[in-house]
Structure formats: structure tokens, C-alpha cells
Amino acid sequence: MTHAAPVHGTWEPRPAARWEDGFLSGNGHHGALVFGEPDAERVVVTHHTLVRPGEGGTRPPELAAALPGVQDRLLAGDSGAAEGFTDGRPLRWVRAFHPAFQIRLDRPAGAGQGYRREVDFATGTVRTSCDGWTSRVFVSRADDVIVQHVTGPGTALRVDLDHRLPGAPVALAVGHGAVLTADGALLSVHLRHPGSDLACTGVTRIAVTGGRTTLVAPGVRVEGAASVLLLTRVRRHTGELDVVDEGRALRDLPADPDALLDRHLDRHRTAYERVTLDLAADPAERALPGSALLKRPRSAALLERLFAAGRYHLLSASGLFPPRLTGLWTGDWNIAWSGAFTHDANLNLQIASAAAAALPEVTEAHARLVHGQLPDWRDNARAIFGARGVVAPAHSDGECGHAYHFSREYPLHLWTAGADWLLKPLVDHDETHGTRDPRTAAALAEVALFYEDFLTRTDGDGHLVVVPSYSPENRPANASWGTLNAAMDLSAARHALRTAAALHPGTARASRWTALADRLPPHRINADGALAEWAWPGLEDTYDHRHLSHLYGVWPLEEITPYDTPALAAAAHRALELRGVGNASAHGHLHHALVAARLRDAVGVARALGRILEGDFFHASLMSAHYPGRDVYNADAAHTLPAVLIETLVQSTPGRLVLFPALPAHLTAGALRGVRTRFGAGLDLVWHPDGEARAVLRPDRTVRVDLRTSSGAELLDLVAGEDRVLTLRAR
């Protein structure tokens, strides 16, 4: 088998014995994880709303009265003053994400002939075949239902819904239901958390064509059928759920899997196919199964497939919410870091490609998360800092936005940059689409309002001081975690104040916000010639750390660029060179690559990508892990990698276009099609081994942009509706 174009899917010749290797489907609400043996297929059902009940209070600490004293002590040189800025509670994780149950399909043991499993990224369909039978699974974006269709001569199956997944609480109250219907059966499983009224209920409609269906507790046996269709939903609820009503809703859906798929494709395929990357890979490598391709870390075919898989998984995980640490999937109740939304790095890295890669569905999911939590963010600002406005937490479960996950070593409640960091993707979205979401403007006004109240202390030069200040999740080499003037805090405050002012032009508050931003201190360059992580004099950098929060001004902001602030860009690059890898987390490597791309460092990008591709970070499913050696299921690498590849080829602001800023040397030819720019133009980009390249811009609005290429700079006038073709060099 050969492929003359990139493969929009992946496949394996062997079953997935581990759930981590299972192929994935999802619609941003429900998730399906397909694995198992030929005669024992398993589909783990997940849903973004499924989190365990909380333990203890989830309110932010009431610390505002103690804030002035802590500020006084920090400004006076007491480097440990913020360690006591707490209400004494122990570290409390946010409520943990968990799976619902697995759909078990057991068949009579066969010879296992012709086994193959595959996932089609363009349709979201996972297909398994063996011994003449075929199973297809997809999660409908149109009907919000998990669809599973099994066909084969004289199909014989035993089907049940099984909650017994790794780590399931022993005290979980479980109830099963099974009734025969005119065309098959209706199964249900009810799970209630111990000591809580919180529960979830799964309901599966089974429609059988031909054959005979009988009850075999806790499920059914189907014999002699030509095909079996399963439609599944899960609901999180308190009290009791009306299973009959849920079953009626499933019976109202078409019993034709092809009709259900067609409705789904109108939404899924359209979104997935907007952007493609072709790296002119070897056709023979493109034909390899994913597990074999992963053993060729320098293969262009591997990067093509990971780019496609990353877009597919990111789209599939985004809907009700953006992706969690595990996307939308897990096969284990004992999930690392609660499977939370980790705001201080991971979430923004995962959705970094949304605007450029033409996935507004992802940004809309992110907006839903942010705007749904604003009331809690206001509570954080009031309780901790005695301020108006909003302060975002570093972790959330998707519903509660209170800052209650913190400890002495991780004083995450001191992180004031979070609201600007989380709103930045929404600003990028508006710039890309030429729109202005009033909710984003209003939220940024609340961030600016917080800074009005919080930024009241000054240094000897009259500059405002961010105190206390925190750089996730690092500390100075000679001070405690809570300190002064973290570079990220300075960048966030400047950006939020100036962006809020720009979105509220001609108002008195816009003038106040601009004046406040102008009073913030500049970044500091330390004795090593590097951009200091803390701008306060005397604070020493700790270089060996996975986070790169201090380089927020480089990526995703444009506060520091090689074009406008070359001295600061050089210092930022020195800081990047000195940065270690900490505990080798995937997000740290790819964050490094994103910053390197902004600094036009192709070698640094290639080095960071190499650590990921050579570090055994990807499962056969092409979902990733947090650590090398496929340790801890985690979506950071899978979802962030497309953003890295785009940033090496195209970078844009509302007034600038940079082409081929950091293309790794081994990617000698290719084509990136369909990406969007923040000045409102679509872009196709093609480059060849001889260095010649061609760009086609399709502007939606008339604009003048500063074009930067390897040949230098020029002004480019674009006219709405008129394509512009550029001939240039990629290197």
C-alpha cells in the first residue's frame, strides 16, 4: 500500500491490550476509547462533566486583611513572608475526572484472521475487523450519542455495561437494568458516588437486525444477527434519572448508522479538513502502522501523522469544554493530577493552534470554560486580594473556578497572571475572525479593574511592584516561592491593561489603564545576559525547570520580538538556552519549541521536537504521555505539536506576517494549507528542496501588514477578496 498524500488516520495490525493504546473518538461532550481483544471489544465511555464529588470546602481563602502586612515584609526584604499567607488548609486537589463505564462486546473465540483496527480522522470513526465481522464506533457531533455498529455473518454477541474499570471506588453504588424491546434491548447502568447524591447513569439502546435477543444478566445475548447497532449516552445528575425517558430519546434517533454518520460529518469533517500539512514524506513510511512509524523519530511521515492526529484529538476533545489534561478520555479512575484543566501552562499549550489551525470550535469551548467561571474568579480577587475584578485559579475541574488548590511549595493562589493568560486565546480568535466578542472585552475590563486595586505599591524608582508575585511553578534560587515582580506577572499586567484600554477606546478608564501599564517596571536582564524570571533586583534564577512562564512576553504575547525589541529578544533567547528540562515533562519541551520558533531559532525547535519524538512519548493511539517512556497518559504533546509545526512556518499579528521563521533543516519540502492569520487572511504555503517557496494569501479584509521573510522586511497591502501570491525563499 502506498500513499501519494499524507494519511488522515492511523492503523494497527494488532489489538490494543492496554486502554492507553485504544483509538479515540469524541464530540467534545462524550468520549469513546476503543480497545480490547478480537473476541472481547471494549468501549470506555467518558463525558466532560464526570468529576468526583468534592471533599471539604472549595472556597478561596479569606486572606485580604493580611495582604498589606505581607506586602510590607516582602518589600522590606523578608523573602519568606508569603509562606504564611494562607489559611492553613492542607493541599486539596480539584475534583477528579473519571470514566463512566465500558461497553463490553464478547464474541465466541475465533481464529483471529485478518485483524486490523484503524481510526479515520476525517470521519472520527474507529473501525475494527477480524474473521469476517466489522465494528465501527464514532461519537456524533450532531446527535451527541456514541454510535457502535457491528456487522458480520450470523453475528453472535454478549453485550453488557460494566463499571469495573481500574481504580473504581469499592463503595460505588451500582445498579443495572436490562429490558427487551421490539427491535432489541435497552441497557442501563447507574453509578452513585459513596456518601454523595452525585451519580451518573448510562443508557444503551441495542437495535438488532435479524437473529434473537435474550436477557443474560446484567446484559443481553444476541445470536444469528446480521447487524447490531448500539446507541449510548451517559448523564451526570443528582437524584434519580428517568431511564425510560432517556431510552425514548435514543429510540427517536435513526436506527441507520450511515444516516447518523452523515449528520455527524457535516460538522466533524468540515472542521477537520480546514487545515492540512504535507511534508513530502516517503509513501512507504506513510503506509506504516502508527506503532512502526513511532520508531522512526526523524520521519517526515511521523510528523505528518502526528500533526493530523493532534488536530483530530484536539477537535474531538473540545465542545462542552476544551481538553483536559487527558483530553476527553481515560480508562482509569486513578487519574494523574485529577485530569483537571491546568491553567498555568497545559491548557493554553494544548489549544495553542486553535486560531491559526482554523478550529474555532476549540476556542468556543475554551470561551465556555472561561466565561462560566467568571463569578468564581471575582470571589478569588475579593477574598485573597481584597480587590475588584477577577483572578483565575491555576487548576479547575471545569465547573468551579475558585482558587483552592495551593500549598507552601505551590502557592498557586498568588498567581495573578492567569486571567490574562487564559483570555489571550480569545483575543487571538477575535483578531483572526475580525470580530469583537463583547464578553472578552468585558472580561479584560475586569482584569484591568483588578490591577487598579492591586497595583498600589511602588519601588524606589516610582515603578509599580507586583507583590506578592509568583512564577508557576518555580522559585528564585535565593528566595521563597511568593516573591516580587515575576516576569510573567509583569507581562500579563501590561498586556491586560493595554488590551483592555484598546477595547474601550476614548473612555476615562482606558486612560487610567494605559497610565497604569506605563508605570510597570521593565524586564530585567541578569548577570548571565538572560531575561530574568524575576525583575526584582537580587533575585537569582533557577534554570532547571519545566515551566517557561517568564517568556510569556515572547510566546504567546508579542511584547518581545526579534523585530521590535532585539535586545530583549536576545536576552530571552539566552534564558531559553540556559533553561533545563526539569522533570522532562512533554509540555516543557513543546513550550520551549514555541518560544524558540518566535525567536527564529530553528535549531532550538528541532532539538525540542527531537526530545519528544525520540523520548517515547506517544502511545500506539497517537495520544501522548506526560513523561518519557509513555509514563502517565496526557494530551499535552499530542495537542500542542500542531501549534509548534505551524509556528515554524507561519506567525502573524494584526499587523505582521512572518513566513518560515524557524523551519527545521530536515523538513526540506512541504505544503501547509488553510491556516488563518490574525489579520484576517487564509494562507497556503508551499516550499521545495531548492529553497523556493510560494505563499497564497486570501484576505477577508483590507489591511497593510509588515511582511518578514529570510530576505528581509517589506510592507504588504492586501485587499479584501483579492488573492495575493508571493514568491519567496524558505531559507
N, C-alpha and C positions, 0 to 999 in steps of 0.2 A: 504494500500500500504506500502510495506517495501523495504528497500534498503540495500543490503549487502556491498555496497561500497559508497564512497562519491558521492553526487549528483552534476552533472556538468550542473547545471541550477537552475532556481528558478521559482516559480509559485504563482499565487494568484487566489482565488475564486471570487474576486470582481473586478470591473473595476477600473481604475485609474482616478479619477475625477481631480486630480492635475497633471500637467505635470511633477512635480518632482518625482512622483511615476511611471511614464511611463517607460516601458522597453526600452532598448537601443540596437542599432546595429550601426556598423560603420566600415569603412575600412581605417581609418587614413586620409582620404580626406573628403568624405561625411559622415554625421551622420544622423541617423533616431531615433526619440524619439516617441514611440507609446503609446498613452493613449486615454481616452475618454470613452463614454458610449456604451453599446451594439449596439444601433441603431445610434451612431454618433462617429465613429472611427476617430482619428486624428493622423497624422504622421507629426511631425515637422521636416523639412529638414534643416540641417546645413552643413557648409563647413568651413574648417580651414582658408580659405582665406578671409572670410567675416568679415571685420572690417570697421567701420565707417570712413568717411573722417577725416583727422586731422584738428585741429583748431590752427592756428598760427604756428610758427616755430618749427621745430623738430631737430635743430642743437644743438650740445653740446655747453655749454657756453665757451666763449673765456676768459680763466682765467689765462693762463700760465704766463703772465707777472707779475701777483700779487702773484704767488706762493712763491717766495723766502721771501717776506715780511711776509706772513702768517706763514711760517716755522720758521722764526726768532722769531716771537712773541710767538708761541706755545712753542718753546724750552726755551724761557725766562720766561715762567710761566703764560702767558696770556691765561687762559683756554677757553676764549670765542673768541679767534682770528679768528677761522674758520667760525664763524657765518656770517661774512661779505664776505666770499669767494664765491661770487655768482654774477651773472649779473643782479640781481634784478627782474628777471621774477617771476610771480606767479606760484604756483604748477600747472603743466599740466600733466594730465593723458595720457598714451599712447592710441592710437586709440582702441575703444571698439569693441570687438567681438559681433556679433549679429546673430539671426536666420534669415533664408531666408523667409520661409512661411510654412504653413501647408497644407497637402493634406487632404481634408475633404471627408469622405465617409459617407453619410447619407442613412439609410435604413428605410423602414416602421417599425413602432414600433412593437415589438414582445413581447412575454411573458417573454423573458429573461431566458429561461430554459437552464440549463446545462452550464452556463457561466464559462469559465476558460481562463486565459491568462498565458503564460509561455515564458521563453526565454531559448534556448538551447545554452550554452556557447561553446560547441564543434562545432556547425554549424553557430553560430551567427544569428540564426533565432528566431524572435519573433512571436509567434503563439497565435491567439485569436479565440475562438469558442463559439457559442451560437445559439440555435434554429436551428440547422442543417447546419449553414454556418460556414466557416473557413476562416480566414485571416492569411497569412504568410508574414512576412517582413524580408528581410535581405539586407545588403549592400555588394555588390560583390567586393572582392579584385582583382578579375581577370578582370572585365569589368568596374569598377568604376561607378556603377549605383545602385540606390535604387530600389529593386525589391519588389513588393507587389502583392500577388496573392490571389484573393478572389474566393471561390467556394461555391456552395450551390444550392439546387433545385430552379429553377426559380429565380435566383439572380436578385434583383432589387436594384439599387444604384443611388444615385445622387453624382457626383464627381466634385469638383472644387478645385482650388488652391487659398488659402486665405492668404493674408499678415497680416490680423488683429490679431496680437499677442500682448500681453501686452507690453506697452512701445513703440510701433512702432511710429516713428515721424509723427505728424499730417500732416506735409508738404511733406511727402514722395510722390513722383510722381509714380502713379501706372497705369499699363496698362495690360489688359487681352487679351488673344487670344484663340479661340477655333474653330477648323475645323474638320469636319468629314473625316475619311479616309476609305479605303476599308475594314479594319478589326476593326474599332472602331473610335478613335478620337486622336487629338493632342492638348493638352492644353499648354498654356504658361502664365507666369506672369512676368512682368517687373517692377522692383523697382529701382527708381533713387533717390539718396540722395539729399535733398534740398540744393541748392546752389553749387552743385558739378556735375562734369561729371562722377562721380563714380556710378556704377549701378550693379545690379545683375539680372540675368534672369533665371527662372526655366522653364524647359520643361518636360512634362509628355506624354509619349506615352501610349495610352489605347488600348489594344488588347482584343476584346470581342469574346468569343466563344458562338455562338447561340444568340438568342434574338435580340433586336432592340436598337439602339443608336440614341438619338436625342439631339440637342443643346438646352440647357436651361441656358442662360447667368447667370454667367460667365463660366459655365462648361457644363456638359452633364448629361443626364439621360440614364441609361441602364436598360432595362426591359427584363425579361424572359431569362437571360443568364445562361449558365452552369458554366462559369468561366470568370473572368475579371483579366487581367494582366496589371499592371501599371509599367512602367519603367521611372525613374525620375533622372534628373541631374540638378545641378544649376551651373552657371558660374558667376564669378565676372569679371567686364570689365569696360572699359571706352568706350564712343561712343555707337554704336548700335551692338547688337549681331544678327547674322543670324539665326533666329529661324527655318527656313526651313532646313538649313544645320544641326542644332542640331537634328531636328526631323528625318532627314535622317540617322544620326549616330545611333539614338535609333532604327530605323527600321531595321538597319543592324544586330542588336543583335538577337539571337534566341528568338522566341516567346514561348519557352518551359521553364517554371520556373525550372523544375528539371535539365535540361541541364545547365542552368545558375548557379544553386546551385552546381552542380558537379564541375564546373570550379572554383568556389569560394572556395570550400572545399579543393582543392589541396593546397591552400595557408593558409587558416584560420585554418582548423582542425589540419594540420601538426604542426603549431606553437603552438596552444593552448595546445595540448596533450603532449608536450615535458616534462612537469613537473606536478606532481600530489602530493597532500598531503592528507593522510588518518589518521585521529586521533581516529580511532576505536570508532566512535560515535554511539549512540543509534539509531538503524534503525528506530524506531518510530519517533524520532526527525528529522532524515534525510528526512522523508516523509512530514514534515510540510511545509506549505507555508512560504515564507520569512518573512512576517509580523509577523507571530506567532513565528517563530524562533528568531526574534529580541527581543522578550520579555523574552528570556532565555539567559541572557548575559554570563553565565558560561557554556553554552552548547558547547561541542566539535563539534557538528554538525554545530553550528553557525560559528565557526572559519573555519571549512572546507569549508563552502559555501562562506564565505567572502573571503577566500584565492582564491577560484576558480573564484568568481565574480571579484575580484581585477585584476587577470591575464587577464580575458576576457575583462574587460573595458579598461585596460591599452593597450592591443594589439589593440583593436578596435579604440582607440583614437590616435594611432600612425601610421604615414605614411608620409604624406607631412611634418608634424611637429610632435614633441612629444605632450603629452597632455597639454592643457591649464589649468587654474585654475578650469574650469568646464569640463575638459576632451575635448570632441568634441561636447558637447550638451548644449543647453539652450532653454527654451521656452519663454524667456522674453528678450526684448531689453534693459531693465534697469539692466544690469548685474554688480555684485559687482566687484570692482577693475578692471573694463574693461575686465574681462575674459582674462586677459593678461597671458603671460609667466612671472611668478615672479621668478627671477633667484636667489634671495639671500637666499632662503630656499626651497620654494614649489616645483619647477620643479625638483631639484635633489632628493628630498624626493620621489616624485611620481615615478621616474624612477629608484629608488634605487635597485630594484630587477632584472633589465634587464639582467645583465651579469649572475648572479647566476641562475636565473629562466629561462635561455635559451630563451630569447626573443631578439635576435639581431635586429629584426625589430624595436624595440623601440630605441635601441642605434643608428641605422642607421637614424631614424627620428631625433633624438637629434643631430647627426652629421650634418644633413642637415640644421638644425636651426643655429648651431654654425658657420659652415663654410660659410654659406650665409651672415652672419653679420660681418665677419672679417674686411671688408673695413670700416664699421662704427666704429668698435672698435678702429681702427687705428686713426680715427678722434678724438675719445674721448681722447686717450693718448696725441695727439698733442695739442688739444685745451685746455684741462683742466690742463695738467701737463707739457706741452712743451717737451714731450718725444717721442722717437720712440716706436715701439711695439704696444701693444694692451691693452685696458681696457674695460671690459664688463660692460654693464648697469645693473641695478637691475631689470628693467622691460622692456619688449618689446612686440610689437604686432605680432611678427612673421616675419616681413619684415625689419623694421627699427631697427638698433642696436645702435642708438645714445643715449647718456645719457642726457635726457632732463626732466625726471620725478624726481624732487627733491624739497625740501623746507628747511626752517630753522630747523624744527623738524625732517625732514627726509632728511639729506644731502647725498642722495644716490649717488651723483656724486663723493663723496670722497671714495667710496668703491673700493679698488684696488685688492681685493682678488677674484673678480668674474671670471676672465678668468681661473685661475687655478681650481676653484671650478667647473666650467662648463666643463672643459676639463677632469677632473678626471674620469667621466664615460667612456670616450673614451679610456683612458689609461687602465682602468679595462677590457674593451672589448678586446683590443689587447692582454693583458696578458692572458685572458681566452681562446682566439682562437689561440694563438701562432703566431699572425700576427703583422705586424707593418705598420699602415696606415701612409704614408708619410705626409698626411695633418695634423695629430695630432702632429707629431714631429715638423713640420714647425710652427704650431700654438704655441706650447710650446716655441719654439725658440723666437717667437715674444714676448711672455710673459716675458721671460728672458731678452730680449732686453729692454723692458720697465723698468725692475728693474735695469738694468745697468745705465739707465739715471735718475731714480727716487731716488734710494737709495744713496744719496750723503751726508747726514747729519749723524753725529756721536754723541754719548754721552760721558760722562767723562771717561768711561772705554774703549773707542775706538770702541764700538759696533755701528753698523748702526742703525738708527732710522727711523721707518716708520712714516712720518709726512707730511701732516695730515693723520690721521688714523680713521677708522670708524668700529664699530661692529654692523652689522644690527640686529635689528633696535633699539638698546639700547644706553644708555649713562651712563657715570660714575655718581655716586651719588653726586659727588662734582665738576663736570666739565660739559662742553657742549658736544654736540654730536661729533663734529670733534675734535679729540684729538691726542694721540700718542700711538704707539705700541699696537694696538688691537691684542689680541692673534690670531684671525683668520688671520689677515694680516701677522703676523709673520709665521704662519704655511703655509700659501699659498705661500709666497715668498720662504721659504726654499724648499717646495715641488716642485714648478715650476722650480726653478734654478737647483736643483739636478736632477729632472727628465729630463729636457731639456739637461743637461750635459750627462746623461746616454744614451740619444737617439742620441747624436752627439759625440761619443767617439773618443778620440785621436785628438781632434781639439783644437785650441788655445782658442776658445770661450768657450768650455766645461770647460777648466781650469779656465777661468775668472769667469764663473758662479758658479763653486764649491767654489772658494775662496770667492765670494760674499756671498753665503749661509753660509759659516763658520763664517762670521763676524756679522751675525744677533744675537741679544741677546737671551738668554734662556727665557723660560716661567718663570713667577713669581708665587710664592705661597704666598697668602695673610695671614693676621693675623688670619683668620678663618681656616687656613690649606687647603684652596681651591685654585685650579688653578685660577689665577686672569684673569678677562676678558680683562684687560689692563695691560701689563707688565711694564708700566712706573711707577716708584715709586710715591706713594702718591695718585694715582687714586683709588677711592673706588668703589667696585662692587655694582651694582643694581641687586638684585637677582630675584625679582618677574617679570619675563619676559618670553614671549612665545618662543623667539629665544634662541638657544644654539650655537651660532656661535663660541664662544670661545673654544668649544670642537671639532672643526674641526680636530684637531690633533688625536682625538680618533676615530671619525667616520666622514667621510669615509676614512681618512688617517690612516696610521699605525705608525704615529710619536710617539704616546703614547700608550703603551700596558702594560698589567699586566706582560708580559713575559720579555720585553726588558727594560722597564723604570718603574719599580714597584712604585717608589716614586712619579713620576709624575702621574701614573695611580691612585694612592691613592688620590692625590690632585684633580684630575679630578673627581673622584667619590664623593669627598666631595663637589665639586662645583655642581655636579648633585643633591646631597641630599639637598643642600641649595636653589636650583632653585625653584621658584614658578611656577605657571601655567599661570601667566599673565591674559589674557582675555579668557583663556580656549580654544584657537584655536586647532583644531584637529591636525594640523601639529606639534604643540609644543609637544603634548602628544606622538606622534609617533616618533618624533625626539628624545625625552627623552628615549623611549624604545630602539631605535637603539644604542644610546650611552651606555645605561645600559647593553645591550647584549654584546657589545665589552668589557665591564668591568666585565663580568661574574656575573652580578647582576640579577639573575632570579627573585628575589622578586621585584626589581625595574621595570623589564619588565612587570611582571604580574600586578603591580599597574598601570602602564601607559596604558596597554591594557584595564584594568578594567574601567578606566576613559572614554575610547572610547566606549566600549561595553555597559556600564551602563549609558552613557550620552545621549542616544537617538540621535546619530549622523547619523544613516542610514535611508534613505527612503526605502519604500517597493521595489523600483527598485534595491536596494542594492548599489546605488550610495549614496554618503555621503554628509554631510553638514560641513560648516566651524566651526560652534558653536554648543553647546548642544541644544537639543530641535529641531533638524532639521532646524536650522536657517542658511540660505544662502547656496544655492546649490554649492557644491565644491567637487572636486575629490581627495583632499589630503589624507583623511583617506582611501578611497576605494583603491587607487592605492599604498599607502605606506604599508598597513597592510601585504601583502605577503612578503615584504622585512623583516619586523620585525620577522615574523614567521621563515623564512629561517635563519636569523642571530642568533636566539636562538638555532638552530640545527647545523648549519654549517657556519664556517668562513674560508676564505682562503686568502693567498697572494701567490705570485710566489714561495715562499719557505716555506710556513707553511700551515698546516691544523689543525683547531680546531673543535672538534666534541662535541656536547652537551654543549656549553659554558654557556647557560643561559636558559635552558628549564624550563618553569613554572611548579610548582609541580603538578598542576591539570591535566596536559597533560601526563597521565601515560603510554600511548601506542600509537603507530602510525607508519607511513611509509612515508618518503619523497623520491620521485623517480625522477631521471632525472636532478637534479641540476648540474651545472657546477662549476668547481673550477678555480682559476686564475693560477694554474699550469698545466692546460690542461687535466683535467680528469673529466669524468662524475661520478656521485655518487648517489648510492641508499642507504638509511639509514632506518633501522627498529629497533624499541625498544619496550620492553614489560613491563608489570606492575612490574615484579620482578627486573627490572633494567638492565636485559641483553639486549644487542644490537648487531647489525650486520651491518657492512658497506661494500659495494662492490664498489671498485674504478675501473674505466675503463679509463686508461691513454691514451692520444693521443701522448704523448712524454715521453721520458725517463728523470726522474728527481728525485732528492733526496729532501724530504721535512721533516720539523720538525713537527711531529705529537703531538698534545696536547689533552689529554683527562682528565677525572677525576682521572685517575690512574697516571698521570704524563706526562713526555715527552719521546719521542724516535725518532730516525731517521728512515725514511721510504724510501726505494729505490723502485721506480716504473719504470717499463719497458713498453715502448710504445707497445700497442696491447695486453698486458697481464693483465687480471683482477687480482685484489688483494682483498682478502676477509679478513676483520678484525673482530674479536670478542672482544667486549669491554663492558663496563658498561656505561649506560646513566646517572647515578647519583653517 
